[in-house]
Amino acid sequence: MDQQQTPRPGRPGDERIVCSLCQKVAEGPPPTWTCSMENGSRRYLCDDCARANIRAIESRLDSSWW
């Protein structure tokens, strides 16, 4: 799957956050999603993708490894 960098919301009304793995869209900042910084880019992961890759996330592996 092509992994794209998820842009950070720019304005208060523009809070559309997209999972960088499955492309699921969240309206507003979801409190249960995972946010990480990789190579200076902010990436968001939905609950399902975070659970599926929790060991890699905790090991601090770049998402290109999983």
N, CA, C and O atoms as a MOPAC input file, in Angstrom:
PM7 MOZYME 1SCF
protein

 N      0.84400 1    -1.17000 1     0.00000 1
 C      0.00000 1     0.00000 1     0.00000 1
 C      0.89200 1     1.23600 1     0.00000 1
 O      1.90000 1     1.28000 1     0.70600 1
 N      0.52900 1     2.21900 1    -0.77400 1
 C      1.29500 1     3.44600 1    -0.86600 1
 C      1.06200 1     4.27700 1     0.38800 1
 O     -0.07500 1     4.62200 1     0.71000 1
 N      2.13700 1     4.59300 1     1.08800 1
 C      2.01400 1     5.37800 1     2.30300 1
 C      2.29200 1     6.83000 1     1.97600 1
 O      3.36500 1     7.16700 1     1.47600 1
 N      1.33900 1     7.67900 1     2.25600 1
 C      1.47900 1     9.09300 1     2.00100 1
 C      1.63500 1     9.81800 1     3.31800 1
 O      1.16200 1     9.35900 1     4.35800 1
 N      2.30300 1    10.95600 1     3.26100 1
 C      2.44400 1    11.75800 1     4.45700 1
 C      1.10900 1    12.42400 1     4.74600 1
 O      0.48700 1    12.99900 1     3.85200 1
 N      0.67800 1    12.34600 1     5.97100 1
 C     -0.57700 1    12.94700 1     6.37700 1
 C     -0.32500 1    14.39300 1     6.76800 1
 O      0.45200 1    14.66100 1     7.68400 1
 N     -0.97500 1    15.32800 1     6.08200 1
 C     -0.73200 1    16.73600 1     6.43200 1
 C     -1.35700 1    17.10000 1     7.77000 1
 O     -2.39800 1    16.56900 1     8.15500 1
 N     -0.71200 1    17.99700 1     8.45400 1
 C     -1.23800 1    18.50300 1     9.71400 1
 C     -2.33000 1    19.52000 1     9.40200 1
 O     -2.16000 1    20.33700 1     8.49700 1
 N     -3.43900 1    19.49100 1    10.12200 1
 C     -4.49600 1    20.46400 1     9.87000 1
 C     -3.97300 1    21.88600 1    10.01600 1
 O     -3.28000 1    22.20300 1    10.98300 1
 N     -4.30100 1    22.73100 1     9.06700 1
 C     -3.77900 1    24.09000 1     9.06600 1
 C     -4.62900 1    25.07600 1     9.82900 1
 O     -4.09200 1    25.90000 1    10.56900 1
 N     -5.93900 1    25.02200 1     9.67400 1
 C     -6.84300 1    25.96200 1    10.32700 1
 C     -7.80400 1    25.20100 1    11.23100 1
 O     -8.01300 1    24.00200 1    11.04400 1
 N     -8.39000 1    25.88900 1    12.21100 1
 C     -9.31600 1    25.21600 1    13.12300 1
 C    -10.46500 1    24.50800 1    12.41800 1
 O    -10.89100 1    23.45400 1    12.88800 1
 N    -10.98200 1    25.02800 1    11.32800 1
 C    -12.08100 1    24.39500 1    10.61800 1
 C    -11.63800 1    23.28000 1     9.68800 1
 O    -12.47100 1    22.53300 1     9.17500 1
 N    -10.33500 1    23.15800 1     9.46400 1
 C     -9.78200 1    22.18000 1     8.52300 1
 C     -9.11900 1    21.04500 1     9.29600 1
 O     -7.90800 1    20.84800 1     9.20300 1
 N     -9.92100 1    20.29500 1    10.06300 1
 C     -9.38100 1    19.25500 1    10.92600 1
 C     -9.67700 1    17.86100 1    10.39800 1
 O    -10.04700 1    16.97300 1    11.16600 1
 N     -9.52200 1    17.66700 1     9.12900 1
 C     -9.74200 1    16.34600 1     8.53800 1
 C     -8.44600 1    15.55800 1     8.64700 1
 O     -7.44900 1    15.89600 1     8.01000 1
 N     -8.46600 1    14.51300 1     9.45000 1
 C     -7.27400 1    13.70300 1     9.68600 1
 C     -7.47400 1    12.35400 1     9.01500 1
 O     -8.54400 1    11.75400 1     9.11600 1
 N     -6.43000 1    11.87700 1     8.32400 1
 C     -6.50500 1    10.64200 1     7.55600 1
 C     -5.45700 1     9.66100 1     8.06900 1
 O     -4.30900 1    10.04400 1     8.29700 1
 N     -5.84200 1     8.40500 1     8.25000 1
 C     -4.90300 1     7.35800 1     8.66100 1
 C     -3.89500 1     7.15400 1     7.53700 1
 O     -4.27800 1     7.02000 1     6.37500 1
 N     -2.62500 1     7.12900 1     7.87200 1
 C     -1.58800 1     7.00200 1     6.84400 1
 C     -1.47600 1     5.59000 1     6.27800 1
 O     -0.79000 1     5.38900 1     5.27600 1
 N     -2.13400 1     4.60800 1     6.89500 1
 C     -2.09000 1     3.24600 1     6.36200 1
 C     -3.34300 1     2.87100 1     5.58300 1
 O     -3.24300 1     2.41600 1     4.44300 1
 N     -4.51500 1     3.05100 1     6.17200 1
 C     -5.75500 1     2.58100 1     5.53400 1
 C     -6.57700 1     3.70300 1     4.90700 1
 O     -7.58600 1     3.43900 1     4.25300 1
 N     -6.15600 1     4.94700 1     5.09900 1
 C     -6.83700 1     6.12300 1     4.53700 1
 C     -8.20500 1     6.40500 1     5.15100 1
 O     -9.00900 1     7.12600 1     4.56000 1
 N     -8.47600 1     5.85000 1     6.32000 1
 C     -9.72400 1     6.13600 1     7.03500 1
 C     -9.72000 1     7.60600 1     7.44700 1
 O     -8.68800 1     8.11700 1     7.88200 1
 N    -10.84600 1     8.28900 1     7.31700 1
 C    -10.93600 1     9.72100 1     7.60300 1
 C    -11.62700 1     9.94100 1     8.94500 1
 O    -12.64600 1     9.31600 1     9.24200 1
 N    -11.06600 1    10.82900 1     9.74400 1
 C    -11.66300 1    11.20700 1    11.03100 1
 C    -12.02200 1    12.68000 1    10.98200 1
 O    -11.25900 1    13.50100 1    10.47300 1
 N    -13.16900 1    13.00100 1    11.50700 1
 C    -13.57600 1    14.39800 1    11.60200 1
 C    -13.15600 1    14.92100 1    12.96900 1
 O    -13.64900 1    14.45100 1    13.99500 1
 N    -12.27600 1    15.86000 1    12.98600 1
 C    -11.75500 1    16.38200 1    14.24100 1
 C    -10.65200 1    15.48600 1    14.77200 1
 O    -10.49300 1    14.36100 1    14.29800 1
 N     -9.89600 1    15.95200 1    15.73200 1
 C     -8.80800 1    15.14000 1    16.28500 1
 C     -9.33300 1    13.99400 1    17.14600 1
 O     -9.83800 1    14.23600 1    18.24200 1
 N     -9.22500 1    12.75400 1    16.67500 1
 C     -9.71800 1    11.60900 1    17.45400 1
 C     -8.76500 1    11.29500 1    18.60700 1
 O     -7.57100 1    11.09300 1    18.38100 1
 N     -9.27400 1    11.25100 1    19.83400 1
 C     -8.39700 1    11.05300 1    20.99900 1
 C     -7.76600 1     9.66600 1    21.08400 1
 O     -6.77400 1     9.49600 1    21.79300 1
 N     -8.30800 1     8.67500 1    20.38700 1
 C     -7.76800 1     7.32200 1    20.49500 1
 C     -6.83100 1     6.95200 1    19.35100 1
 O     -6.27800 1     5.85300 1    19.35200 1
 N     -6.64000 1     7.82500 1    18.38900 1
 C     -5.71800 1     7.55000 1    17.28700 1
 C     -4.28200 1     7.79300 1    17.74900 1
 O     -4.04300 1     8.49500 1    18.73100 1
 N     -3.33700 1     7.20300 1    17.02900 1
 C     -1.92100 1     7.36700 1    17.33400 1
 C     -1.31800 1     8.38500 1    16.38200 1
 O     -1.57700 1     8.35200 1    15.17900 1
 N     -0.52600 1     9.27300 1    16.91500 1
 C      0.16600 1    10.26800 1    16.10100 1
 C      1.66000 1    10.07500 1    16.31700 1
 O      2.12000 1     9.97200 1    17.45400 1
 N      2.42100 1    10.02500 1    15.21700 1
 C      3.86700 1     9.87000 1    15.35200 1
 C      4.58700 1    10.78400 1    14.37100 1
 O      4.02000 1    11.20800 1    13.36400 1
 N      5.83200 1    11.07500 1    14.67500 1
 C      6.67700 1    11.87100 1    13.79100 1
 C      7.70400 1    10.94200 1    13.16600 1
 O      8.43400 1    10.24900 1    13.87400 1
 N      7.76100 1    10.92700 1    11.83700 1
 C      8.75200 1    10.14300 1    11.11000 1
 C      9.43400 1    11.03400 1    10.09700 1
 O      8.78500 1    11.59000 1     9.21100 1
 N     10.73100 1    11.17000 1    10.22700 1
 C     11.52000 1    11.98300 1     9.29900 1
 C     10.94700 1    13.39200 1     9.15800 1
 O     10.92900 1    13.95200 1     8.06100 1
 N     10.48200 1    13.96000 1    10.26500 1
 C      9.95400 1    15.31200 1    10.26700 1
 C      8.52900 1    15.44300 1     9.78500 1
 O      8.02600 1    16.56100 1     9.67200 1
 N      7.85500 1    14.33500 1     9.49600 1
 C      6.46900 1    14.36700 1     9.03100 1
 C      5.55200 1    13.73700 1    10.07400 1
 O      5.89600 1    12.73300 1    10.69800 1
 N      4.39800 1    14.33600 1    10.25000 1
 C      3.41800 1    13.82700 1    11.19900 1
 C      2.56300 1    12.77000 1    10.51100 1
 O      2.05800 1    12.99100 1     9.41000 1
 N      2.40100 1    11.61700 1    11.16500 1
 C      1.58200 1    10.52400 1    10.63100 1
 C      0.56400 1    10.11400 1    11.68000 1
 O      0.86900 1    10.03500 1    12.87000 1
 N     -0.64800 1     9.85400 1    11.21800 1
 C     -1.72300 1     9.41800 1    12.10200 1
 C     -2.08500 1     7.98400 1    11.77500 1
 O     -2.05400 1     7.57900 1    10.61300 1
 N     -2.43000 1     7.21000 1    12.80500 1
 C     -2.88600 1     5.83200 1    12.63900 1
 C     -4.20800 1     5.66700 1    13.37400 1
 O     -4.34000 1     6.06100 1    14.53300 1
 N     -5.18900 1     5.07800 1    12.68500 1
 C     -6.48400 1     4.82900 1    13.31800 1
 C     -6.32600 1     3.70800 1    14.35300 1
 O     -5.27100 1     3.08100 1    14.44300 1
 N     -7.36600 1     3.46800 1    15.11700 1
 C     -7.32700 1     2.44100 1    16.16700 1
 C     -6.94800 1     1.06800 1    15.61100 1
 O     -6.10000 1     0.37700 1    16.17600 1
 N     -7.58200 1     0.67600 1    14.49900 1
 C     -7.34400 1    -0.65400 1    13.93500 1
 C     -5.90700 1    -0.81900 1    13.45000 1
 O     -5.28000 1    -1.84500 1    13.71700 1
 N     -5.38000 1     0.17500 1    12.74400 1
 C     -4.00600 1     0.08600 1    12.23400 1
 C     -2.98800 1     0.13400 1    13.37300 1
 O     -1.96300 1    -0.54600 1    13.32400 1
 N     -3.27200 1     0.93500 1    14.39400 1
 C     -2.37400 1     1.00200 1    15.55000 1
 C     -2.33400 1    -0.33900 1    16.28000 1
 O     -1.26400 1    -0.79800 1    16.67700 1
 N     -3.50100 1    -0.96800 1    16.45800 1
 C     -3.53800 1    -2.27400 1    17.12900 1
 C     -2.80300 1    -3.33900 1    16.32300 1
 O     -2.09800 1    -4.17500 1    16.88800 1
 N     -2.96800 1    -3.30700 1    15.00900 1
 C     -2.33900 1    -4.31100 1    14.14700 1
 C     -0.81800 1    -4.17600 1    14.11800 1
 O     -0.11700 1    -5.14400 1    13.82300 1
 N     -0.30400 1    -2.99000 1    14.42000 1
 C      1.13300 1    -2.74200 1    14.32600 1
 C      1.74800 1    -2.27800 1    15.64200 1
 O      2.78600 1    -1.61700 1    15.64000 1
 N      1.12000 1    -2.61500 1    16.75800 1
 C      1.55200 1    -2.10200 1    18.05400 1
 C      2.99700 1    -2.48600 1    18.40000 1
 O      3.72400 1    -1.67600 1    18.97400 1
 N      3.41300 1    -3.68900 1    18.06600 1
 C      4.79300 1    -4.09800 1    18.39400 1
 C      5.81700 1    -3.27500 1    17.61900 1
 O      6.84400 1    -2.88000 1    18.17000 1
 N      5.54400 1    -3.02200 1    16.36500 1
 C      6.46000 1    -2.20700 1    15.55600 1
 C      6.48600 1    -0.76100 1    16.05300 1
 O      7.53600 1    -0.11900 1    16.07000 1
 N      5.31700 1    -0.25800 1    16.45800 1
 C      5.24200 1     1.10900 1    16.97500 1
 C      6.03200 1     1.22700 1    18.27200 1
 O      6.81300 1     2.16300 1    18.44300 1
 N      5.83300 1     0.28400 1    19.18200 1
 C      6.54400 1     0.31800 1    20.45200 1
 C      8.04500 1     0.10800 1    20.27700 1
 O      8.83800 1     0.58700 1    21.08800 1
 N      8.43400 1    -0.59600 1    19.23600 1
 C      9.86000 1    -0.81200 1    18.95200 1
 C     10.47300 1     0.36700 1    18.22000 1
 O     11.67400 1     0.38500 1    17.95000 1
 N      9.63800 1     1.35900 1    17.89600 1
 C     10.06600 1     2.56400 1    17.19700 1
 C     10.63100 1     2.28200 1    15.81700 1
 O     11.56600 1     2.95000 1    15.37400 1
 N     10.06300 1     1.29200 1    15.13600 1
 C     10.47500 1     1.00100 1    13.76700 1
 C      9.77700 1     1.98600 1    12.83100 1
 O      8.61700 1     2.33400 1    13.05100 1
 N     10.47000 1     2.43400 1    11.79700 1
 C      9.83100 1     3.27500 1    10.79100 1
 C      8.72600 1     2.47100 1    10.12600 1
 O      8.82200 1     1.25000 1    10.00200 1
 N      7.67500 1     3.16400 1     9.69900 1
 C      6.54000 1     2.46700 1     9.10000 1
 C      6.90000 1     1.74100 1     7.81900 1
 O      6.15000 1     0.86300 1     7.39200 1
 N      8.01300 1     2.07200 1     7.19100 1
 C      8.44100 1     1.34700 1     5.99100 1
 C      8.82500 1    -0.09300 1     6.32100 1
 O      8.84800 1    -0.93600 1     5.42400 1
 N      9.12900 1    -0.39800 1     7.59000 1
 C      9.48000 1    -1.76600 1     8.00300 1
 C      8.26000 1    -2.62800 1     8.23500 1
 O      8.37300 1    -3.85400 1     8.22000 1
 N      7.06300 1    -2.01900 1     8.45600 1
 C      5.88200 1    -2.81400 1     8.71000 1
 C      4.94200 1    -2.66900 1     7.59800 1
 O      3.86600 1    -3.26700 1     7.61700 1

